[in-house]
Amino acid sequence: MVKTIEEKIFLIKSCPDTESHIKVNQDICTICTGKECTKFCPANVFAWSPVNNKLIVGYENCLECGLCTVGCPYGSIRYEQPKGGFGRI
Amino acid sequence: MKNKHEVIIVGAGPAGLSAAKVLADNGIKTLVLEKTKKGASKNFYSGIISEEHMKGIFTNFFDSSGGKIMAPFERFVDQYRVYILQEDSFTSFNVQNNKQNSYIVLREPFNQWLIKEVQKAGAEVITETAVKNLIINDGKISGVKTDSGEFFANVVIIGEGVNPVLTKSSGLRAGEFKSNQIFSFVEEDISMSAETIEERFNLSPFHGISAKLFTQGIPDMPGIGYIHTNHNSISIGAGMLFSELISRNINPNECLERLKEHSCIKPLIANGTTKNYCSYMLPVLTLKNQNDKFLKLFSNGCLIIGGAALITDMLSWDVSAVAVLSGKAAAQTVIKAKELNDYSSNTLSHYIHLVKAIHELPHDPNPDMLNNFNNAVLQRK
């Protein structure tokens, strides 16, 4: 039986847009010490890249639950509605 | 005016479609706008529908003789079961339900049936159309801007669910939840044969179980969960107060995996194949315990229903019942406004009284109940 988020996301039907519906303020993310979003997101949308010193947003995996805007302690994540027919279909 | 309807409903979920059905049945020209292809497709997969509220709105719920259910369902709810899980033991009890008056449904086919019924009643449903903004003229909400054009109406009813992007961006809700005001849930749909389900849960064909799981006895998992037996799959979900989850550095999926590994649950789902996964939040902060300044339930030319209006009931068996009732209440409010030909906030404020009556139904969901589960469950049944 599948266990990991990656395995589960693979099962889901979605139609990603070419542009992200989740926008982050990199200036804030850079100085954020907790990087909570990289832990609590049930789709692992957020990953910190130390090489690029920025937050990578894998919006294609998004389950559209909206936890990210609640969980970010600095209000750095802006969630917009994906366009009609895009995202979770 | 081009694209003019009497009412626009944003979101084809249980709340929005219930509103649409009541409005269309009363001859009101109604348009439902839905972002996805099928509506209600991104939240939970499985749920309980009690006929009590549904059959009055969706009159084709039963066939004309009143005997045979016409809506697509998985199994009758034969038993309500409560599991209280400890680290490596559990207690459970059953409440037998012989009335065959509530049903386990998969949201996707059930929602599509609701959409068809709404269309048959005369409402228009446009899918794959996301509402971006409200159109405001002279202080009155008079329509919506979508990614495929503008639509106008006397009233806009917002039923966009518990992640209400439009409600927030239009200022009807003041800001974001705090992390201790919501539960985060993930759910998985695990397929196995109908015979296996019936054997494991000791069920007759077409009979099913809806179970609530209280998991605070498991270390680091002070939350709740649920299991529904569908026809040939089992839906299992796990949730925790979001602030608890963050402070413990746990991912919602880990929460679910721990539940799946529990000695009580593991044998029930063994050898199944996961076919779906979803995530959603449910507010602990509901309409009843919110500060009036946080959310406006109505405005000039606008009403908010269902999850977007914090009209949710996490511990209920039929989680969508209050959403359905709020949709009906909004429709009744609009029917009255039409009689008076006045869609101002003054007339629409009538909605508040109807919504209050919904929340006086059985009980008040309250996070304290997690420490008081016996009460919660026994009061309910």
Interface residues (C-beta under 8 A of the other chain):
Chain A: M1 V2 K3 T4 I5 E7 K8 I9 L11 I12 E36 K39 F40 C41 P42 A43 N44 L63 E64 C65 G66 L67 T69 V70 G71 G75 Y79 E80 Q81 P82 K83 G84 G85 G87 R88 I89
Chain B: K35 T36 K37 K38 S41 K42 T127 E128 T129 A130 V131 K132 T146 D147 S148 V162 N163 V165 L166 E176 F177 K178 S179 I182 S184 V186 E188 I190 F242 L245 I246 N249 I250 N251 P252 N253 E257 K260 I269 N271 G272 T273 T274 K275 N276 Y277 C278 S279 Y280 M281
